[in-house]
Amino acid sequence: MSPRWYADHDLTAANTLGLPCRAERFVAPMTPAELGEALALAREGGWPTLVLGGGSNLILPAFLTGLVIRPAMNDWWLVESGDGSVRVHAEAGVVWHELVMALAARDLWGLENLALIPGHCGAAPIQNIGAYGVELAERLEAVHLVHLDDGREAVLGPQACAFGYRDSVFKHALAGRVAITRLVMRVSRTPEPRLGYGDLAGRVTESPTALEVAEAVCAVRREKLPDPAVLGNAGSFFKNPVVSSERAASLREAYPDMPSFPLDDGRTKLAAGWLIDRCGLKGWRDGAFGVHDRQALVLVHHGGGDAAGLLAFAARVADTVERRFGVALEREPRLATG
């Protein structure tokens, strides 16, 4: 069965920033075979192709030419291992948070700290999603994908994914060249609570279940972060900057209360939200866009704006931080082109 195609399709509701966007052509394949058919037609027509997930880490322009594909394969299943671990197979269209909560409800450990991160599973490896001391890279065993240019299927292991902090090969050598179709992740039946971040430990019992931890993470995120269904946003808009230990020491002399986190490579990670807040920008609004009043790392869309306006607003925030601290901020959401 062929997938249903749409022309001049409205994508405004398909990105969590709520930016107005229309796609020249749009298709949401529900099976790998439908995805293959869509890619074959795109190659035949010479259409530029964008693969769209949950739209939670993406800045969309007003119009996208060619073809936008939003994989709608949404099955997931478990494969037991003899060592007490369990392999989770999740297709690209599975909603990430729903999967995390389903696994936590089964008391399967490993992904509970990543609860309430918006988006679909297919986009999770692109920026190596992470929260509360856990990154996807720690649990991911394989990424199944298909190359857009020739339909060739491939499977990448963690090393080939070149994971880094909010980074992967999918942002570099494979950017715009592949469609992720399925993830394989490892979880465990053995309790492995990671409660060292923030006040998570104080929100759960002494021997918590995975579901308790996931619910505590959700509570913390809801207290700090706006709901995209209510106020458009893409979560953390800037990466936490990494600087030399010498630069961090110099900044701490001037700002003793500045949060900093030493890394294994000798460098230091700073808190972008703190830097923005210290510049007096928390709650600042200019027209359609603003800095969230509870979490300065989040830029929000109040409505009526577009991608160009958002990028200009973000540049003003970053420029203010760089002038004050001499630290450059890097945007986290990807900019789609069309």
BELLIN-V819162 format. One line per field, one symbol per residue. ss: DSSP state (H for helix, E for strand, - for the rest). phi: phi as a letter, one per 20 degrees, with the letter a starting at -180 (. if undefined). A space follows every 50 residues. Layout:
ss=???
phi=???
This chain:
ss=----EEEEEE-HHH-------EEEEEE----HHHHHHHHHHHHHH---EE E------EE---EE--EEE------EEEEE----EEEEEEE---EHHHHH HHHHH---E--HHH-----EHHHH-----EE--EEHHH-EEEEEEEE--- --EEEE-------E--E-HHH------EEEEEEEEEEE-----------H HHH------HHHHHHHHHHHHHHH-------EEEEE-E---EE-HHHHHH HHHH-----EEE-----EEE-HHHHHHH------EE--EEE------EEE E-----HHHHHHHHHHHHHHHHHHH-----E--EE---
phi=.ffedcdlefdgeecffmffbcdgcbbcfdbgffffffffffffemegcd edeemecbdeffbdfmcdddgdfcebbdcfdfeneceddcffeffgfffg fffffeleeqdffdfmffodffegfgdlgbalnccggfdedbcebcfffb mfebcdegffflfbflbaffecfdfmdcdfdbdccdcceegcfdceeldg gfdcffcfeffgfffffgfffffddffgfdcgadmfedfffdcfffffff fffecgeffbcfdfenecedegffffffemefnfccmfcbegedbffdec deondcffffffffffffffffffdmdeedfefeefca
